[in-house]
Every structure is written in structure tokens, then in C-alpha cells.
Amino acid sequence: MYIITQQRAKCIGCNACVEAADYRWRVSRKDGKCTLIGGIEKNNFYSKRIEDHEYEDNALAAKNCPVNIIKITKLN
């Protein structure tokens, strides 16, 4: 199991994460920033636990993010 963390306030809305994993990311119509679907906000960071089968797509989303605001951490 992994956890995705996004610092949404710094998002520029480039859509790279949505292209990599559209089932986990979407662009908000409200402010144009990308949103972690199912993410829970705490101190301006959004996080969501994901299963192993989602890792590859979301790792690509993190890698392609031009402002490096997406992190994926393996949980024990």
C-alpha cells in the first residue's frame, strides 16, 4: 500500500497527473487546479492511500508534475 500526497496550493493545473491516472486525478472547474480524487485535506496537503496496482500510474503522475508537488510513499 502507498500514500499519495499533493500540495494542491502550488498546483499550476498543467493536467500531467490527469493524463497519467485519470481515475485518481481531475482538473477542478472552480479554480483550474488538479485535484486528488478521494484525497483528504490537512494543512494544505491532500493525501490518499492507494493499493499497489495504482502505484505505476500515479508514480508517472508524480514524475511528470512540473512543480514537483506530488509525492508517493510506500507504507509498511
N, C-alpha and C positions, 0 to 999 in steps of 0.2 A: 504494500500500500504506500501511496505517496501523498504529499500535500502540495498544492499549488498555492503560491502567494503572489498577489498582484498589488502594486502600489498605484491604484487607479488614478489618483490625483495628477500623476505625472504622465498619464497616457496621452498620446497625440492622435489617437484614432486612425492609425495607418491601415488597420484591418489585417495585418500579417497573422495575428493569432487566430482570427476567424477563418482565414484561408487554410490554416494548418489543422484546426479542430473546431469545425462549425457547430458541433454538438455541445461544446463546452464554452464557446465564446460568441458574443454578438455585439454589434455596434448599437449603442443607445440612440434612439431618435431624439431624446431630450437634450443631450449635450455632445453627441458625436464621439464619445469615448467608448472604448471597448469594455465590456462587462463580463466578468467571470460568472457564468450561469451556475446558480446554486451557491455562489460564494457568500460568506458571512463576513460582514464588515466589523473591524475592530481597529481603532486608532488609525483610520485612513488606509488600512491594508485589508484586502479581501482574501479569504482563504477557503479552500475546498479540498476535502480528502477525495482521492481518486483511486481506482483499482489499477492493478498492474497493466491491464490491457489498454488503458488510456494513456500510459506513460509516453509512448513513442510520439504520438501526435502532439501532445502538449509540450514535450521536450523540444519539438520543432517550433512550436509557437514561441517558446521562451527564447530559443536561439535566434529566431527571425525578428524578434522585437527590437526595433532600432534604438529604443531608450532604455533597454535592459531593466524593465520593471516587473518581469515575471520570473519567479524562481520556483523550482521543483525540488523537493526534499524527500528522500526515502525515509519512511517511518519504520521503526523496529518491529 
